C-alpha cells in the first residue's frame, strides 16, 4: 500500500477542546451560528417539544476526538496486513463472488490489536456525493493558508456570508432553514437569492448532501486559492469579474487542483480517489469538469485514517471535518442500521444511477440499469469502546441497495464487536 504521509501533530485540536464555551455540534449555535443547531439546542432543553435525536447523535465537542493521534496512529503509516480471522468473517458476508460490492474495514478499538479486512478494495466506483468530502478537504486546506489560527478560520466561517447565485442551481435536496426568533423550521430547495454563512453552506453540503451547497463551497475554495489573504474582503462583484475574465481552461485546472492536491498530500493516488466536476449544472457553466471522478474503498479508507490521525491539513481541520460528518441530518442507508442507534456515527453516503431503454424495465430512482452506484464511508464508535472505520461501495443494477447496505452494516457491526 502507498504510505500515508506523516505530519507533525499540532496542538490546536487540543486547545479547541478546552477553549469553547459552547459545545458543538449538538449545542454549537453560539460558536458556529449555524441556525439548524439552535433548533437542536431548543429541542434538547425541552423548549421545543419535538423528538430528540437518537442517543448516538447527542454528542458534544468534549465527546468527539480523533482516534488515531499518537503512537497507535503512527503504526498506520501503511495499512496492516489482513487479519485472517477477520477476513474470513468479511468474506462470509458475500457468498456470491460476483456480487458488485467492495469493502475496506479497519477495527481500531482501543486496547485491542488493529484488524484489517477488505474485499475488492481497489475497484473503482463513481463516488457520487461521497466526493463532497473532497470539497470539504479542499475548502479547509485553502482556509488554513489564509489563517494559521483556527479561531480566525472559525470567525470567518461564522461571519462571511455568500449568495447562492446560479452556482447552486439546481438541486432537489432540501435544506433546513430555522428562524431563531420565530422558532419556525422550513425545509425547501435553495434559490438563487439565498444567502448563508460559510459555516451554513458547509453544513448544508455535509448534513443534507445538498449539491448546490457543495458547488458554492467549491467555488469559495477556488476564490480562496485565487485571492489568498485578500479573500476575506472579497466582494460578490469582484468574484463575478474573476470568473468572467479568467479562461475556463485555467479555472478548470485550478478547481481540480484545489480539491485533489490535498488528497495526494496524504497518499491517495489519482486512481484511488479524485473529483472531476462540480455538483450542479449551474456551476458547470462557470467551470467545466476535468479528469472525471472515481473512488475506491482503499482510497477512501486512507482518508479516514489520515483524518483520525490529524493529518488532513492539520489536527484542527481533521477534527472539524469529523464533526461535520457527525452532524448528518438523518441516518440513511448504511447508517440506518438499528444496531447503531446508540453509537456515534460519522458518516457520508453517495449515489449515482443512469438508465437506458430496456424492454420490461422502467427507470426509477436508485434503480439504474446502466450504473447504480451506492457508497458509504463511516466511522462507528460504540459506548463499549468498539471503534471501526468502514468503506462500502456497490453497483447493483436495477435495485435500490439502501436496505442491503443497512443489513450489511448490522452484520459488519456484529463482526467488529466479536473478538
KOLMAR-666121 format. One record per residue (C-alpha): y, z, x; residue in one letter. Coordinates in steps of 0.05 Angstrom, whole numbers, padded with zeros to 5 digits, always signed. Layout:
REM KOLMAR-666121
YZXA...
//
This chain:
REM KOLMAR-666121
+00000+00000+00000X+00072-00011+00022X+00106+00050+00049X+00155+00088+00005X+00218+00097+00044X+00230+00169+00068X+00302+00190+00053X+00337+00253+00072X+00332+00307+00019X+00400+00324-00009X+00423+00389-00038X+00465+00360-00094X+00408+00366-00145X+00401+00440-00129X+00475+00451-00136X+00473+00418-00204X+00421+00467-00228X+00467+00525-00214X+00537+00498-00228X+00534+00471-00300X+00559+00519-00353X+00529+00478-00410X+00457+00457-00405X+00434+00385-00412X+00401+00345-00441X+00387+00381-00507X+00452+00420-00506X+00495+00379-00458X+00552+00354-00501X+00604+00396-00464X+00584+00365-00398X+00568+00293-00417X+00609+00283-00481X+00550+00244-00509X+00563+00256-00582X+00489+00249-00601X+00477+00313-00561X+00528+00351-00601X+00486+00339-00662X+00425+00365-00627X+00464+00428-00608X+00482+00440-00680X+00411+00429-00703X+00384+00477-00651X+00435+00530-00671X+00419+00522-00745X+00489+00498-00763X+00459+00431-00785X+00398+00442-00829X+00354+00387-00802X+00286+00387-00767X+00289+00409-00696X+00260+00365-00641X+00186+00378-00625X+00172+00434-00576X+00164+00388-00516X+00233+00357-00528X+00273+00421-00525X+00283+00428-00450X+00349+00445-00417X+00373+00426-00348X+00345+00490-00318X+00275+00467-00340X+00279+00396-00312X+00263+00387-00239X+00236+00335-00191X+00163+00349-00180X+00154+00319-00110X+00211+00346-00070X+00189+00374-00002X+00122+00372+00033X+00080+00352-00027X+00122+00290-00037X+00121+00274+00037X+00046+00266+00032X+00060+00206-00013X+00091+00161+00039X+00033+00117+00018X-00009+00124-00045X-00070+00167-00035X-00140+00138-00034X-00172+00131-00102X-00208+00195-00124X-00278+00171-00143X-00290+00221-00199X-00220+00210-00228X-00230+00134-00222X-00297+00137-00258X-00264+00172-00317X-00209+00120-00320X-00259+00063-00316X-00296+00092-00376X-00233+00081-00418X-00241+00006-00411X-00314-00012-00423X-00296-00086-00433X-00274-00110-00364X-00239-00170-00396X-00191-00126-00435X-00118-00141-00419X-00099-00072-00396X-00075-00047-00328X-00061+00024-00308X-00038+00067-00250X-00048+00142-00256X-00026+00197-00208X-00042+00270-00221X+00007+00315-00183X-00009+00382-00217X+00020+00439-00174X-00033+00477-00135X-00084+00421-00141X-00102+00363-00096X-00065+00299-00115X-00111+00249-00151X-00100+00174-00159X-00137+00123-00201X-00119+00052-00221X-00144-00010-00257X-00117-00079-00243X-00052-00047-00218X-00028-00110-00182X-00030-00154-00245X+00039-00179-00265X+00067-00169-00334X+00134-00184-00366X+00164-00114-00365X+00208-00121-00427X+00252-00060-00438X+00220-00022-00381X+00266-00065-00339X+00324-00024-00365X+00304+00029-00315X+00323-00021-00260X+00392-00027-00293X+00400+00049-00291X+00380+00050-00218X+00429-00005-00201X+00484+00029-00241X+00475+00096-00205X+00469+00062-00138X+00537+00029-00146X+00567+00093-00174X+00544+00132-00113X+00581+00083-00068X+00646+00098-00104X+00638+00173-00107X+00593+00211-00058X+00605+00272-00102X+00560+00274-00164X+00612+00316-00200X+00662+00259-00191X+00610+00209-00216X+00597+00251-00278X+00672+00256-00291X+00677+00180-00291X+00617+00174-00337X+00649+00222-00386X+00719+00194-00385X+00714+00119-00375X+00705+00080-00440X+00690+00006-00445X+00686-00042-00503X+00622-00078-00523X+00651-00148-00528X+00605-00208-00532X+00562-00178-00477X+00528-00132-00526X+00512-00187-00577X+00462-00189-00608X+00411-00135-00616X+00373-00108-00676X+00363-00039-00645X+00409+00010-00679X+00447+00065-00642X+00463+00135-00667X+00538+00148-00676X+00555+00220-00691X+00623+00246-00711X+00631+00318-00685X+00688+00330-00733X+00654+00308-00798X+00584+00322-00772X+00561+00256-00800X+00510+00212-00766X+00508+00136-00775X+00455+00091-00746X+00476+00018-00741X+00475-00042-00695X+00530-00050-00644X+00590-00094-00660X+00638-00127-00611X+00694-00077-00622X+00652-00015-00608X+00677+00029-00552X+00634+00081-00518X+00639+00122-00455X+00595+00101-00396X+00551+00162-00409X+00541+00139-00481X+00526+00068-00461X+00473+00094-00413X+00445+00138-00468X+00442+00081-00517X+00406+00039-00465X+00354+00092-00448X+00345+00134-00511X+00340+00079-00564X+00330+00020-00516X+00389-00019-00542X+00393-00087-00509X+00468-00093-00518X+00479-00027-00483X+00434-00050-00426X+00476-00112-00416X+00541-00071-00417X+00513-00022-00365X+00491-00080-00321X+00559-00112-00329X+00593-00047-00307X+00547-00042-00246X+00567-00113-00226X+00641-00094-00233X+00629-00032-00190X+00599-00076-00136X+00656-00127-00141X+00715-00078-00144X+00688-00018-00106X+00735+00041-00105X+00784+00003-00150X+00733+00003-00206X+00754+00069-00240X+00823+00040-00255X+00798-00029-00274X+00826-00056-00340X+00788-00099-00390X+00835-00157-00377X+00821-00153-00302X+00746-00152-00315X+00751-00212-00361X+00791-00251-00309X+00739-00235-00256X+00682-00262-00298X+00724-00322-00319X+00744-00342-00249X+00681-00327-00209X+00629-00383-00204X+00568-00368-00247X+00520-00380-00190X+00557-00328-00149X+00555-00279-00208X+00480-00291-00217X+00466-00276-00144X+00509-00213-00146X+00480-00187-00211X+00409-00199-00186X+00423-00161-00122X+00455-00102-00159X+00392-00086-00198X+00338-00109-00149X+00362-00087-00080X+00355-00013-00094X+00282-00024-00114X+00268-00056-00047X+00300+00003-00013X+00243+00048-00034X+00187+00000-00020X+00178-00041-00085X+00166-00114-00069X+00194-00173-00108X+00125-00188-00136X+00115-00115-00157X+00178-00108-00199X+00241-00148-00208X+00292-00160-00262X+00320-00230-00271X+00361-00237-00334X+00407-00198-00380X+00380-00170-00445X+00427-00206-00493X+00446-00278-00504X+00519-00259-00504X+00514-00232-00433X+00476-00294-00412X+00536-00337-00428X+00575-00300-00374X+00520-00290-00322X+00458-00334-00321X+00389-00307-00303X+00358-00316-00235X+00288-00306-00209X+00253-00283-00273X+00227-00214-00289X+00160-00184-00274X+00128-00117-00265X+00062-00086-00242X+00033-00016-00251X+00034-00006-00176X+00108-00025-00170X+00129+00019-00228X+00088+00076-00201X+00125+00070-00136X+00189+00080-00175X+00163+00143-00210X+00141+00172-00143X+00207+00156-00110X+00245+00188-00167X+00203+00251-00165X+00215+00255-00090X+00290+00249-00099X+00292+00182-00063X+00322+00139-00118X+00391+00134-00086X+00395+00210-00076X+00367+00273-00107X+00424+00279-00158X+00415+00207-00183X+00340+00216-00186X+00348+00278-00228X+00399+00246-00274X+00355+00185-00287X+00296+00231-00301X+00338+00270-00352X+00355+00204-00386X+00282+00187-00391X+00271+00254-00424X+00322+00241-00478X+00282+00188-00515X+00308+00186-00586X+00237+00188-00613X+00169+00185-00581X+00134+00119-00595X+00072+00081-00570X+00043+00118-00510X+00087+00179-00520X+00068+00186-00594X+00000+00218-00579X-00003+00286-00615X-00033+00318-00553X+00035+00310-00520X+00074+00347-00574X+00085+00410-00533X+00091+00372-00467X+00155+00347-00434X+00151+00271-00432X+00197+00228-00390X+00186+00160-00420X+00206+00087-00426X+00170+00033-00465X+00180-00042-00467X+00151-00100-00505X+00159-00176-00509X+00120-00225-00551X+00121-00300-00563X+00086-00345-00613X+00064-00416-00625X+00036-00452-00685X-00037-00438-00697X-00079-00452-00759X-00092-00388-00797X-00043-00348-00756X+00025-00321-00777X+00073-00297-00724X+00091-00223-00732X+00130-00173-00691X+00089-00147-00632X+00031-00193-00651X+00046-00255-00608X-00009-00306-00596X+00022-00334-00531X+00043-00269-00499X+00043-00199-00528X+00065-00151-00475X+00070-00076-00486X+00084-00030-00428X+00097+00044-00418X+00117+00088-00360X+00113+00163-00369X+00115+00230-00333X+00078+00285-00371X+00089+00359-00357X+00047+00408-00396X+00062+00482-00404X-00003+00499-00367X+00024+00463-00305X-00014+00398-00313X+00032+00343-00288X+00017+00269-00281X+00051+00201-00275X+00024+00141-00312X+00040+00067-00320X+00002+00030-00374X+00013-00045-00384X-00022-00092-00433X-00022-00163-00460X-00068-00162-00520X-00056-00223-00564X-00045-00221-00640X-00047-00145-00643X+00005-00090-00644X-00022-00047-00588X+00021+00014-00604X-00037+00053-00635X-00083+00035-00578X-00031+00059-00528X-00026+00125-00564X-00102+00132-00566X-00107+00116-00492X-00052+00168-00480X-00096+00221-00513X-00156+00202-00470X-00115+00199-00406X-00086+00267-00422X-00156+00296-00432X-00178+00267-00365X-00118+00296-00328X-00129+00364-00359X-00202+00365-00338X-00219+00383-00266X
//
